[in-house]
Amino acid sequence: MKDVKIEFRKPIYPINDELNQYLEKYQRTTTASIEYDDLLRFSDCIALEDKEGNDTHWLGVYYSDSEHREIENSLNRIYTYLHSDGDEESLPYLTVDSIDYCTFGNSKPFRIRVRNILNDNYTNFYIKKADASRIYGLELEEILSPHRINFLVYKNTLIEEHILGIPGDVFIKNYMEKCNDLEKNQIAKEFVKFNERCFIGLLGDMRSYNYVVIPIHDFDQVIYRIRPIDFDQQCYEGNLKIYRPQYFKENKIMVDMVSDRLKPNSVEQYRKEEKSLISKRIANNTKRYKDLIKIMKKDTISKPENVVQLRTSFSKFYKNKEYENFNKMGEILQKAIVDGLEHVK
């Protein structure tokens, strides 16, 4: 299996006025009183390890007493914005258990754990630098996938809810072999559908640690869902294979399972099923989808050479020279969705 690689770190693209107006229209903005850069003022940190003593690339960070009180108050309010439309009645019962900083990856997020002291339930959320292409990825996930996603934007700061599930690499390593044959068949089917969604929506870099596997108990069986948790590589890379999870070596076990357990006609059936569902989701969110694509088609969220490479690849893939006229990733995405769903009547 030949691996595909992402060679350079992607820059952060600013949110333009039109995208900001879109976010306000669809209630994705907030009046939070803290920004990403505020959290960088930590005074000390400690490396965090997993249960096996391995480096997690996360640091537990600490602030001075005065800084901590101010930051905790702001983070608790952000929690209420995410989960209860800013209702402040729960504020006296919320406390910030931990603030962690990730040193790995493009976004270098802060992970916040807020606990309700009345019942000890806790919730995680993430604070990152706002990046236009990541926001497009989050919105497309809301429109094109069966999953809802909760995020807010404040100035140049992005606040994302935690997506529940088992990280794909952890699932493959620790849980896959415990699944029975029917469950493995079901996971193979789900990976085919997940692979199709990523390609249709041009969401790249879905290596196993960038998605989660979600077990769902249904009467006497367990079914599985796969959903992305990292939207950094939305419509950025020029290599067409970046948008197909099947080409990453980290997903080899998933790919082999599809080959071993599903016949080619079954794979094609599941691909068509997912395309049909995506078409229906777009039909159910036509106004939102058109508003988003209109802005994407004018926005710059990738390098010119990536746009040229991708439009050339799609022109050959779909045997359609119309792609050669496109200079923005949003234009390529719109046409690729149309061509990808062409069979759906």
Secondary structure, DSSP 8 states (H G I E B T S, - for coil): -------S--------HHHHHHHHHTT-B---S--HHHHTT-SEEEEEE-TTS-EEEEEEEE--HHHHHHHHHHHHHHHHHHHHTT-GGGGGGEEEEEEEEE-SSSS--EEEEEEETTT--EEEEEEEE--HHHHHHHHHHHHHSS----EEEETTEEEEE---SEEHHHHHHHTGGGS-HHHHHHHHHHHHHHHHHHHHHTB----GGGEEEEEEEETTEEEEEEEE---TTBS--S-GGGG-GGGSGGGHHHHHHHHHHS-HHHHHHHHHHHHHHHHHHHHHTHHHHHHHHHHHTTS--S-HHHHHHHHHHHHHHTT-GGGGG--SHHHHHHHHHHHHTTT--
